Amino acid sequence: MTTVTASRRAPSGAHPPLPRRALDWRLRFGVLSLIWGFSFLLIKVGTDGFAPFQVTLGRLVFGTAVLAAAMAVKRVRLPRGARTWGHLAVAAFLLNALPFSLFAFAEQTVPSTLAGICNATSPLWGMALSLVALSEDRPTRRRVAGLGIGFLGVLTVLGVWQGFHGLDVTGTALALLASFSYPVGWIYVRRTLADSGHSHLAMTGAQLLLATVQLALVTPLFTSWPRHFATVPLLAIVALGALGTGLAVLIQYGLVAEVGPTTAQMVTYFIPVIATAAGVALLNESLTWSTPVGAAIVLTGAALTQPRPQKP
């Protein structure tokens, strides 16, 4: 999903020269697009057998396990300092615990295709928020136009001319709120942790660990222990955590380090396409003309809102 971890805006620090990668970055980019695109299908399947908070907790447990294993292999230690951990706790809530839970709740009533498209609005929210919260992000005609075009696409997806007929307003609002939570978290990380000096892997591992603790505290308060563990939903949660959260973060971390954040974040524009294809083909979700057309408009607007890379 739209780069659901802080690694995208993770603090910079000194890193050793990168080893030669076994797989070309384009292949890893494609794998990351597939993993995050299918994540919305996995959420949908997971909620068929478990409560939304349980889906999110399982996702975080398996995702954190993958990050912990990677840190052990690379001998990376968790960051130190109460102040750093305090900021990471907020980042974990905004970038993991909250949006993951909101998407799980949303997909109880909305198709995975719609959830994937709502996720693509994160760059639009991010651009709007950065104009207010980040003084270095100056508005341009191109970016403002992209913002307007993007939200026009959202209205197209929702079928505003039909009065949102047949649309679950609550589920859609939760999915949009989840996508809004990501840029809030990115901006928070950028303002509070940008100069921490810790590695991306250490910060992301700690962040997922804290998100897991948060869900472990909340889940028992609102759910009861499952009476049985349905095989397919359970496997979907395992895949969602190990692949869609843990492995995806590691792939993204490598892409950002190798080709830069601007290129790495382009994965955002492939996620709704894959999510839509997966939902229609594997879950038999219905698709009207307004969904792909609106998604294309959203992605066009989101692309325009992104700052142009600076020439060396």
Protein Blocks (a to p, Z undefined) as FASTA:
>chain_A
ZZkbfklmgccdddddddddfbdfklmmmmmmmmmmmmmmmmmmmmmmbcfklmmmmmmm
mmmmmmmmmmmmnopacdehjklmmmmmmmmmmmmmmmmmmmmmmmmmpcfklmmmmmmm
mmmmmmmmmmmmmmklccdfklmmmmmmmmmmmmmmnommnoogoiafklmmmmmmmmmm
mmmmmmmmmmmmmmnopafklmmmmmmmmmmmmmmmmmmmmpccdfbdcfklmmmmmmmm
mmmmmmmmmmmmmmmmmnojklmmmmmmmmmmmmmmmmmmmnopacdfklmmmmmmmmmm
mmmmpccdddZZ
